[in-house]
């Protein structure tokens, strides 16, 4: 029987934090494997929030919903700026 005079501790082990880059890579791969245009499908998802733009193949739909859409936009924009506007690329 539990001792009601002592506080019980419940510890949650966080899953390894998802990186947006990794999520996009997996989703891109799943969309390509299923024959979809991954850029169009990801844009549709980001703009609408409708997860049905993303295939459920290989868990891609569940995976993309684990990151915020604004984080996806930030990652894509950051990569674009780094590639096109960083020093030496002017």
N, C-alpha and C positions, 0 to 999 in steps of 0.2 A: 504494500500500500504506500502511496506517495506521501511524503511529509509536506503538509500544507503550510508549514512555517518557513520553507525555503523557496526561493525563486527558481523556477525552471528556466533553463536557457535553451533557446532554439536557434541554431546557427544555420544560415543558408550559405551554401557555397555557390557563388556567382559563376555562371558559365563563362568561359573565356569570352571577353568582349569581342563582339563582331566588328570587323573592319568593313566599311562600306565598299572599299576596293575589292575585297574578297567576295562580298555578296554580289556585286555587279559582275564580277568574273564568272561566278557560278550561274547566275541568271542568264547572262549572255550565252554561255555554253549550252544551257538547257534550251533556250529559245532557238539557237542555231541548229541544234540536234533535231528539233521538231520541225524545222523548215520555215520558221517565222523570221521576219526582219527584226532583229533584236533592238535596233535603234528606235524604230517606230513603236514597238511594243512597250519599251521602257519609257519613252516620251508619253505615250498614252496613259500609262500607269501614273507617272509623276504628275501629269496635268490633271487627271481626273480623280486619282485615288482609288480607282476601281481595280482591284487585284486580278480580275479576270483577263486583263491585258497580259498577264504573266502566266505561262504554262505551269501546271502542277508537276510536270515532268522533273524527276530528280529532286523534288521538294523545293523547286525554285519559287513558287508562289508563297509558301510559308516562310521561306528565307527572306525574301524581299520585304515582307511585312514586319520583320523584326528590326528594321531600321526606319527612321523617319524619312519622309520624302524630301524634306528640306536638307537633310544630311546628304542625300543622293545628289541633289542639285549642287550643293557646296563642293562635293568631291569632284564632280564633273567640271564645274567652273574652275576650281583650283587647278586641276590638271590642265585644262585648256590654257589658262593664264600662264602657268609654269612653262608650258611648251611654246607659247607664242610671244610672250612679253617679258620673259626673264632676260637678264643681261646677256648680251651676245647673240640674241635672237631677233634683234630689232630690224 
